[in-house]
Amino acid sequence: MPAPFVIDLCGYRDGRPSTSDKNDSLSIELGQAFFDMLGVPQDKPAAQSVDKKWSAAMVEDLGRQLSDVAPHLVVRAERRLEEFEQYAHLKALKSLAEDTAPEVSDALSRLEMELVPRQGAAPGIDLAELAADLRAAMAAADDRRRALIDLLADESPLRLDVAVDRPDTAARNTNSGVLPHLVAGFSLKWSLRTDRLQDPRTQGAKMASMRRGRMPHFATVTMEPRPYMLGRLGRGTGDLDCVYHLALPTLIDAVEAVYVGPARSKQRDMFMRMVEQRRLRDYDDLVAYVGTL
């Protein structure tokens, strides 16, 4: 069965299925057959801001379906990796970029405002001079710290389009308090473009290398119909656990109807091997698997 929210997301843009590449005639042919089998009306316009609408619909549906079989799990949209206990250490660099010694600065302010005026001509240490020296030392240390931070690579923080976590087994992190444990994360790609095809795999590789603890289940969820593009994403080296499709049974029927003849059979056979090897799975499999975590 297709994901229950998929029809609401589908539609046509300039007469073409919203999953199709306008420069690829086979993509349009396959997309048309796919949408016809799904029952998408040809006068239905494509959804605006499909990514946000999709992530909200998927969070709601997963939360509803998991409420009985896995009530301990929480489903959320748009989460940063450092919000979870396996990745809490990623906050460290951001913390370094901020004032690392506010207590010292406050103490110096009190010294300057309260003690220095009362010292008068009393012998001993000149508190005003001491405060000035301390502030100069703090400023020099801050300049050195910021210079080192500027030399480091400035990477965008990794985000998950949809995250599933287990807050009831949250671990205590001395720097971050109690954080939930990430059990699954998903990258949502309505369709696959060549220039963004590697993004999910790169994200999966970073998640694996950066984690401190158990690796969460990580996969891409897509509505892409083309076997070639699905193969380029799904036949990877383990960066993704698998690729989930929002309407795989219907897509199988569409591929078998469109990819006929010697020129297209190779792509059809590759697509079917991905399904048989469970590199490509249906949305129902996603729900069932997450319910076991």
Secondary structure, DSSP 8 states (H G I E B T S, - for coil): ---TTHHHH--EETTEETTS-TT-HHHHHHHHHHHHHHT--TT-B--TTHHHHHHHHHHHHHHHHHHHH-TT-EEEEEEEGGGSGGGGGGHHHHHHTS-S-HHHHHHHHHIIIIIHHHHTT-SS--HHHHHHHHHHHHHHHHHHHHHHHHHS------EEEEEEEEEEEEEEETTTEEEEEEEEEEEEESS--GGGTTHHHHHHHHHHHH-SSS--EEEEEE----HHHHHHHHSSSSSSS-EEETTHHHHHHHHHHHS-SHHHHHHHHHHHHHHHTTSEEEHHHHHHHHTT-
